[in-house]
Amino acid sequence: MFERNLMKSLRIWRKKANRLPLILRGVRQCGKTTLICEFGNEYKNFIYLNFENTDDRKLISSSFQETLMAIEFKSGIKIKSEETMLFFDEIQACPQAVAHLRFFAEEIPQLSVICAGSLLEIRMSDNSISFPTGRVEYLFLTPFSFSEYLIATNKKQYAELISTTPTTIPDTIHNLIMEEYHNYLLIGGMPSAIKAYTTTENILDARNVHTNLYQSIIDDVGKYLNKSEFKYIEAVLDGVPYLTGTRITFENFNNSGFKSREIKNALTILGKAFLVFLSYPTTSIALPLTANTRKASKVFLFDIGIMNSRFGAPLHFDITKTDCGIRGAISEQFVFQELLSSSYIIPDIPLFWTRETSNSNAEVDFCIAHDDLMIPIEVKSGANGKLRSLGMFSLLSNQKQCVRLHNAPPSVQQNVATGSGDLFTLINLPLYYAGNIHDAISKFI
């Protein structure tokens, strides 16, 4: 069992006085079932039902009381207990079990009930299932973050150092972490790929898993679509690895020849499955952060390992020196995933900042709300790079602290010129701090 950060949130949920049945969301095969089963071992009694199993589905009837009796009889466990957890896996295959969740919430609030399933949001959008409003709560699981990957590959001391976000790191230690960062870019965060790599320490074995995993996910999505829709899904998934981190247009996406409406619908479906994410710009220079959905978005894939596998990135390239066609996009995808992985309750999709005028355009890769500040973040694949857009943001917003994530150890540059006479402070952070960005920024502000 690999350690997952979300386990802390599950334990907090268990202790809540007003706890409701929990729906665990996330992309297919990111480790939801494994995590919940591991959590179930912390209870005195753990009942697991998988509704892709016909015998388990037969236990669920239209009567809530009869359903309880059937589950208790089959398991031999009295479920009306605070020491019992009931796990409904693949719940999308049993709509009647979904309907019963409100009764679990109202009649047996002391029982821990957790549900997970494949492509739940797609089933919800076509009205195949509907979770009872106000009677369930949600948590969100992503593929492994970089720190989770480090722990899974027996580099816990690396993860512990990153979690403390020190303001100085010796070059020798920084270089060791960057070697693992490089491996993570190729292996990614899907549990089966990490397991393959930890077994053989051969990145090629992880890449073979990527191929099979990608195809199985495509097949799974195809179960809920007709053939006329499926070709648009394939066109989008084929194009995203090459367009990661770039602003896209729906019309003729990746030279597909398809119309805007068709591509937009495909992106919506893939977004609901957490396979593809659209990051929209904000044009604001002050909080709150608001997405401008009328402007062109950027597109990101769900896992950087699969992205690089689909793109065909070489197994032994040095990202600090070799472009591979999309060096900057690889770094941006990594930061996007790290920011997303810290969103446990709902998928909080990171935004970027843009200013578009007739004589001056600027774009900052990400913007985050930090306390009462709006912090711009520029991502650089190397240790250097121009900072014109950060300077423009600082000038317009009067925000004097800006962040650059790049391949060097942490440092601070005071009195960086905006180009218009004003000065700002540049906080330089290593890329691997992205998952702890708020802690890191707090150390320097």
Secondary structure, DSSP 8 states (H G I E B T S, - for coil): ----THHHHHHHHHH-TT---EEEE-STTSSHHHHHHHHHTTSSEEEEEETTSHHHHTT--S-HHHHHHHHHHHHT---SSTTEEEEEESGGG-HHHHHHHHHHHHH-TTSEEEEE-SSHHHHHHTTS----TTS-EEEE--S--HHHHHHHTT-HHHHHHHHH--S---HHHHHHHHHHHHHHHHH-S-HHHHHHHHHH--HHHHHHHHHHHHHHHHHHHHTTS-HHHHHHHHHHHHHHHHHTTSB--STTGGG----HHHHHHHHHHHHHTTSEEEE-EE--SSSS----TTS--EEEES-HHHHHHHHT--TT--TTT--TTTHHHHHHHHHHHHHHHT--SS----EEEEEE-SS-EEEEEEEEEETTEEEEEEE-SSS----HHHHHHHHHH---EEEEEESS--EEEEEEE-SSS-EEEEEEEEGGGGGGHHHHHHHH-
